[in-house]
Amino acid sequence: MKPEYAIIIKNKTRLEALIERFNTKAQARFYIESSGGDFQEYVTEHEKFYQSFLEVQTKLSKVIKNKVVEREFIPSFIFSEKNLIVVVGQDGLVVNVAKYSKNIPIVAINPDQERYDGVLLPFNTKTFLDGIHSVINENFSSKRMKFAEAVLNDGQKLLAVNDLFIGVSSHSSARYKVAMNGKEEMHSSSGIIVSTKTGSTGWLSSIFNMAYGILGSKELEYPELNEDDLYFAVREPFKSKATQTEICSGRIKRGNRLVIESLMPNNGFIFSDGIEQDFLQFNSGATVEIKLSDEEAVLVI
């Protein structure tokens, strides 16, 4: 359906977050500089962002009606099929928005190419109107971003663009029973990471980096994922008389699933994409199935 309204999504800058924390810019400056930090870097970053943001708003308003929504309101915001989503920020903001986008095209803009990598930000302030016009004309190219999906036995569901974490919300061992491909075992670990292809260069890669560093081996290789693959890795699995370590990593292909039963009386939880506020409780009595979701996000390229 042809879009009639654009939703521009942004996040607070680091300077805005500091001012929110310390009440005034002067107090924020005092805190940073008294700690030996460079406050001007926060100011420069903030000014560059809003320079780019104003340019995006000005150009976009000549093409399509629009309004601005802050990142913090996205989980409760209801997108319409008549919307076009415009993200202005870092890669992580695209990830945060994608799982709520309901298949609506996302035009993602890098506001500061000197600071941000822009892996998920195909456009800048000079080129983004090409993406906007292509969506309006219903003739755009896109990258389909696959989701990992966690579904509890009570029907609750959580999506992840990058990764899911299944574990305990404190610095203690997560206890659970894990089953895959007809095998099951008891675990005591620091939790499980389940990654999509999109997220495989993030948290999942750090687990492999740790393993490579400990083993000192250059022969090990990162797993190469297809778009329809998920990959799970158990963090710091503990082997004992009661717990095993055979099911510690592997692919979850489309149609397959990883089943985890919580054995934690409290503090068990599942969160996605590094946002601990976006979580499901996962305590004793709860079972979760992890699989590739049928839902996708549409990133305009």
C-alpha positions in Angstrom: 0.0 0.0 0.0 1.3 3.5 -0.9 2.4 5.3 2.3 0.5 8.5 3.3 2.5 9.4 6.5 6.1 9.1 7.6 7.1 8.3 11.2 10.5 9.7 12.0 12.2 7.8 14.8 15.1 9.2 16.8 16.8 8.5 20.1 18.2 10.9 22.7 21.7 12.0 22.1 24.3 11.2 24.8 24.3 14.9 25.8 20.5 14.9 26.2 20.8 11.7 28.4 23.4 13.4 30.5 21.3 16.6 31.0 18.3 14.4 31.9 20.5 12.7 34.5 22.1 15.8 36.0 19.3 18.3 35.4 21.4 21.0 33.7 24.0 21.2 31.0 26.4 22.9 33.4 26.1 20.1 35.9 26.6 17.5 33.2 29.7 19.4 32.0 31.1 19.5 35.6 30.6 15.8 36.1 32.3 14.8 32.8 35.2 17.3 33.1 35.9 16.5 36.8 36.2 12.9 35.8 38.8 13.8 33.1 36.4 13.4 30.2 36.0 15.6 27.1 32.6 17.2 27.4 33.0 19.0 24.0 32.8 15.6 22.3 29.3 15.2 23.6 28.4 18.7 22.5 29.9 18.2 19.0 28.1 14.9 18.5 24.8 16.4 19.7 25.1 19.4 17.3 26.0 17.2 14.3 23.0 14.9 15.0 20.5 17.8 15.1 22.1 19.4 12.1 21.4 16.2 10.2 18.0 15.6 11.8 16.8 19.1 10.8 18.0 18.5 7.2 16.0 15.3 7.1 12.9 16.9 8.6 13.0 19.8 6.2 13.5 17.7 3.1 11.0 15.0 4.1 8.3 17.6 4.9 8.3 18.7 1.2 7.5 15.1 0.1 5.2 13.5 2.7 3.5 14.4 6.0 5.4 13.2 9.0 5.8 13.2 12.8 8.6 12.4 15.2 8.4 9.6 17.7 11.1 9.0 20.3 12.7 5.5 20.7 11.3 5.0 24.2 7.7 5.1 22.9 8.2 2.6 20.0 7.2 -0.6 22.0 3.7 0.9 22.5 3.4 2.7 19.2 0.9 1.3 16.7 2.2 1.5 13.1 -0.2 1.6 10.2 0.2 0.0 6.8 -0.1 3.5 5.5 3.1 4.5 7.3 6.6 4.8 6.1 9.3 4.5 8.9 12.3 6.8 8.8 15.0 6.0 11.3 17.7 8.7 12.0 20.4 7.3 14.3 22.8 4.5 14.9 22.5 0.9 13.8 21.2 -0.1 17.2 18.1 2.1 16.7 17.2 0.3 13.5 17.4 -3.0 15.4 15.2 -1.6 18.2 12.6 -0.4 15.7 12.6 -3.4 13.3 10.8 -5.9 15.5 7.9 -3.5 16.0 7.7 -2.4 12.3 5.1 -5.0 11.2 6.6 -5.4 7.7 6.5 -1.6 7.0 9.4 -0.3 4.9 12.2 1.3 6.9 14.4 4.0 5.4 17.4 4.2 7.7 19.7 7.3 7.7 23.2 7.7 9.1 23.3 11.2 10.6 27.0 11.1 11.3 29.1 9.0 9.0 32.3 9.9 10.8 31.1 8.4 14.0 28.7 5.6 13.1 29.5 2.5 11.1 26.2 2.4 9.4 25.9 -1.4 8.7 22.1 -1.0 8.8 22.1 2.6 7.6 22.1 2.5 3.8 21.3 6.2 3.4 22.7 9.6 4.5 21.1 13.0 4.6 21.9 13.6 0.9 20.6 10.4 -0.5 17.7 9.3 1.7 15.0 11.0 -0.5 15.9 8.4 -3.2 14.7 5.7 -0.7 11.6 7.8 0.2 10.6 8.3 -3.4 11.1 4.6 -4.2 8.8 3.5 -1.4 6.2 6.1 -2.3 6.3 4.9 -5.9 6.1 1.3 -4.7 9.3 0.4 -6.6 12.0 -0.1 -4.0 14.8 -2.6 -3.3 15.0 -4.1 0.2 16.9 -6.3 2.6 14.6 -8.7 4.5 15.8 -8.9 8.1 14.9 -12.2 9.7 13.8 -12.4 13.4 14.6 -14.9 16.1 11.4 -15.8 18.0 10.9 -16.9 21.6 7.4 -18.4 22.4 6.6 -19.3 26.0 4.2 -22.1 26.8 1.6 -19.5 27.9 1.7 -17.9 24.5 3.8 -14.9 25.2 6.2 -14.0 22.4 9.4 -12.0 22.0 11.2 -11.2 18.7 14.8 -10.3 18.2 16.6 -8.8 15.2 20.1 -9.5 16.5 19.9 -11.9 19.4 18.0 -13.4 22.3 19.4 -14.0 25.8 17.9 -16.7 27.9 19.2 -16.8 31.5 19.1 -15.2 34.9 18.9 -11.5 35.7 21.8 -11.5 38.2 25.4 -12.7 38.4 24.5 -16.3 39.2 24.0 -19.5 37.3 21.0 -20.1 35.1 19.5 -23.6 35.5 17.4 -25.2 32.8 16.8 -28.2 30.7 17.6 -27.9 27.0 16.4 -30.1 24.1 17.3 -30.2 20.4 17.0 -32.8 17.7 15.8 -35.5 20.1 18.5 -34.9 22.7 18.2 -33.2 26.0 20.3 -32.4 29.0 20.5 -30.4 32.2 22.5 -27.2 32.2 24.1 -24.8 34.6 25.5 -21.8 32.7 25.7 -18.0 32.3 22.8 -18.3 29.9 22.2 -18.9 26.2 22.7 -16.5 23.3 20.6 -17.1 20.1 21.7 -15.0 17.2 20.3 -14.2 13.7 22.6 -13.7 10.7 22.1 -9.9 11.2 23.4 -10.2 14.8 26.1 -12.7 14.2 28.8 -10.1 14.1 27.8 -8.8 17.5 27.3 -10.6 20.8 27.8 -14.0 19.3 31.1 -13.1 17.8 32.4 -12.0 21.3 31.7 -15.6 22.5 33.9 -17.0 19.8 36.5 -14.4 20.4 36.7 -15.5 24.0 37.0 -19.2 23.0 39.7 -18.4 20.5 41.6 -16.3 23.0 41.5 -19.1 25.6 42.4 -21.9 23.2 45.0 -19.8 21.3 43.9 -21.4 18.1 43.9 -19.8 14.7 42.3 -22.8 13.0 38.8 -22.2 14.5 36.3 -20.4 12.2 33.2 -18.3 12.9 30.0 -20.0 11.7 28.7 -18.7 8.4 25.0 -18.3 8.7 22.4 -18.2 6.0 19.4 -15.8 6.3 17.3 -18.8 7.4 19.7 -19.9 10.1 19.8 -19.0 13.8 22.9 -20.0 15.9 22.9 -20.6 19.6 25.8 -20.7 22.0 25.8 -21.5 25.7 27.9 -19.1 27.8 30.3 -20.8 30.3 28.5 -24.1 30.7 29.4 -25.9 33.9 29.9 -29.7 33.9 29.0 -31.7 37.0 27.3 -34.8 38.2 24.0 -33.1 37.6 24.7 -31.0 34.5 26.0 -31.8 31.1 27.8 -29.8 28.3 27.1 -31.7 25.0 24.4 -29.3 23.7 26.4 -26.1 23.8 26.2 -24.6 20.3 24.7 -25.2 16.9 22.4 -24.1 14.1 18.7 -23.8 14.4 17.5 -24.1 10.8 14.0 -23.1 9.6 11.5 -25.6 10.8 13.7 -26.7 13.7 13.6 -25.4 17.2 15.5 -25.2 20.5 13.3 -26.1 23.5 14.4 -24.8 27.0 12.6 -25.5 30.3 13.4 -23.1 33.1 14.5 -24.7 36.4 15.0 -21.3 38.1 12.6 -20.4 40.9 13.0 -16.7 40.3 15.0 -14.1 38.4 14.9 -16.1 35.1 14.2 -14.0 32.1 14.5 -13.7 28.3 15.4 -10.4 26.6 16.2 -9.3 23.1 18.7 -7.2 21.3 20.5 -6.1 24.4 17.5 -4.3 25.9 16.8 -5.7 29.3 13.6 -3.8 29.7 12.1 -5.7 26.8 11.8 -9.1 28.4 9.8 -12.2 29.3 9.9 -13.8 32.7 11.3 -17.2 32.6 10.9 -19.0 35.9 10.2 -22.6 37.0 7.2 -23.9 35.1 7.9 -22.0 32.0 9.1 -23.6 28.7 10.2 -21.7 25.7 10.6 -22.6 22.0 13.3 -20.7 20.1 12.9 -20.7 16.3 13.1 -18.5 13.2 10.1 -16.3 13.0 7.8 -16.0 10.1 7.8 -12.2 10.6 10.4 -10.0 8.9 11.5 -6.4 8.8 11.9 -4.6 5.5 15.0 -2.4 5.2 15.0 -0.2 2.1 18.3 -0.2 0.3 
